[in-house]
Every structure is written in C-alpha cells, then in structure tokens.
Amino acid sequence: MRSIAEVRSYPGPLIGFSEATRELNYSLKTFLREHVYKHYKVRRMTAKARRVVRELFDAFFNDAAFDAGRARSGGFAAGIGAGPGGTRARGGGLHCGMTDRYAILEHRRLFDPGERT
C-alpha cells in the first residue's frame, strides 16, 4: 500500500491470521463451545441468571411500591417517564446497575420466604 486511498479501496482484509493460526483459533473456539459454553453447569447458571433478572424486572415493573420508594430516595425510577402508550417504564432502570451479587441478594430478599426482612 502506498497511500491511504489504496488502503480504503482495498477489497479485502489487510491483515489476518496465518493459515496455521486460523486453524488453531478455530480449534480453540470449537473446544470452548463444546466444553465450556455448553457445559451443563454453565447452562444451568445461565438459566438461573435469566430467571433472576426476569423476576426482578417483573417485580420492579409491576409493583408501584418499588417505584415510589426508589423515586423518594432518588433512585433510577425518579427520572423515568412514560413510555409508548403512556406506560411508565418503572422497572427498566432499577436493575440495570445491579451487580450479579446484589441482584441475587435482592432476589432472595424478595422471593425466598426465609430471607424477607
């Protein structure tokens, strides 16, 4: 390449893996997909995380008490207005900043009978 115009007009990638490295990269991705990402423990934790986030969102969105409490304390809900069709998007901002640990603790507090205080 002799100019920026040549770089910009080049039809393919200018850099990339060698054939050997491309094959190793493919092998690594295949291994990770089969032995890590699809591992039963990872899939089980992913399903649990989805359930926790869904249940927290539903609780925050459907229960005005969450909204009122957070609005008084200056939480996310104070600044969230009406969404499409006039529906207030209460739950949208309440859990987006939670860490994994905080979300799990909040879920336990809300949904586990022995944890309510």
C-alpha positions in Angstrom: 0.0 0.0 0.0 1.3 3.4 -1.0 -1.5 5.7 0.1 -4.5 5.9 2.4 -6.7 5.8 -0.7 -5.3 2.4 -1.6 -5.9 1.2 2.0 -9.5 2.5 1.9 -10.3 1.0 -1.5 -8.7 -2.4 -0.9 -11.5 -5.0 -1.3 -10.4 -7.5 1.5 -8.8 -7.5 4.9 -5.3 -6.1 5.0 -4.2 -8.2 8.0 -5.2 -11.5 9.4 -4.2 -14.8 10.9 -1.9 -17.1 9.1 -3.4 -20.4 8.0 -1.9 -22.3 10.9 -3.1 -19.7 13.4 -6.6 -19.6 11.8 -6.8 -23.4 12.3 -5.7 -23.1 16.0 -8.2 -20.3 16.6 -11.0 -22.4 15.1 -9.9 -25.4 17.2 -9.9 -23.3 20.4 -13.4 -21.8 19.6 -14.7 -25.3 19.0 -13.3 -26.6 22.2 -14.7 -23.7 24.2 -18.1 -24.0 22.7 -18.3 -27.8 23.4 -16.6 -28.0 26.8 -17.2 -24.6 28.4 -20.1 -22.6 26.9 -22.3 -25.7 26.6 -21.2 -27.3 29.9 -24.2 -28.3 32.0 -23.1 -26.1 34.9 -22.7 -23.0 32.7 -26.1 -23.7 31.1 -27.7 -24.1 34.5 -26.3 -20.9 35.8 -27.3 -19.0 32.7 -30.9 -20.3 33.1 -30.8 -19.2 36.8 -29.5 -15.8 35.9 -32.2 -15.3 33.2 -34.9 -16.3 35.8 -33.5 -13.9 38.4 -33.3 -11.0 36.1 -36.8 -11.6 34.6 -38.4 -12.0 38.1 -36.6 -8.8 39.4 -37.7 -6.9 36.3 -41.3 -8.1 36.6 -41.4 -7.2 40.3 -40.0 -3.7 39.8 -42.1 -3.0 36.7 -45.4 -4.3 38.1 -45.2 -3.1 41.7 -45.7 0.7 42.1 -44.3 0.4 45.6 -40.8 -0.2 44.2 -41.2 2.9 42.0 -42.4 5.1 44.8 -39.7 4.0 47.2 -36.9 4.5 44.7 -38.3 7.8 43.5 -38.3 9.2 47.1 -34.7 8.0 47.6 -33.6 9.5 44.2 -33.3 6.1 42.5 -33.4 5.4 38.8 -37.2 5.5 38.7 -37.4 9.2 39.6 -36.1 10.1 36.1 -38.0 7.6 34.0 -41.1 8.9 32.3 -43.9 7.5 30.3 -43.1 5.0 27.6 -45.0 4.1 24.5 -48.7 4.0 25.1 -48.4 6.0 28.3 -47.0 3.1 30.3 -44.5 4.1 32.8 -41.3 2.1 32.5 -40.6 1.7 36.2 -38.5 -1.5 36.1 -36.3 -0.6 33.2 -33.6 1.3 35.1 -33.9 -0.2 38.5 -31.9 -3.4 38.0 -29.6 -2.3 35.1 -26.9 -1.2 37.5 -27.0 -4.1 39.8 -24.0 -6.4 40.2 -24.6 -10.1 40.0 -24.2 -10.5 43.7 -26.6 -7.6 44.5 -29.2 -9.0 42.1 -29.1 -12.4 43.7 -29.3 -11.0 47.2 -32.2 -8.7 46.2 -34.0 -11.7 44.5 -33.5 -13.8 47.7 -34.9 -11.0 49.8 -38.0 -10.6 47.6 -38.8 -14.2 46.7 -37.3 -16.5 49.4 -39.7 -16.7 52.4 -36.9 -17.1 55.0 -35.0 -14.0 53.6 -37.6 -11.3 54.0 -36.7 -8.6 56.4 
